[in-house]
Amino acid sequence: MADSWQVMSQNKQQMGIEFYQMLFEKYLFVLPIFGRVDMDYLSLHLFQALEFLINCLKAGSSDEMLRELRFLGQVHGSADVPTCAYPAITDCMITLMERHISDFTLQVR
């Protein structure tokens, strides 16, 4: 997974924009969740957070990764992101990875 991540991390901003475009086109119900946010910032931030988690995996730092995941959960809870949005987000992220990672396998999935 960490090796495959290199492909995605080379262009975080563009990957993030593509992710959110796909999410909003495929799952219209998520649009109100995001309201009037700065999509450029959000697109870059998404992949910065994912990169941090991947680096934690590489370093074997599960405690640090769990702290970050808990923090992200709190942020999303405070923003009232409904749990029904999580499968849509997961679907779009997996689709994005399938598009851009040539060796994306079922094991990586």
Summary of the structure (lengths in Angstrom):
residues: 109
radius of gyration: 14.0
end to end distance: 8.7
largest distance: 37.3
contacts: 271
relative contact order: 0.18
helix: 79%
strand: 0%
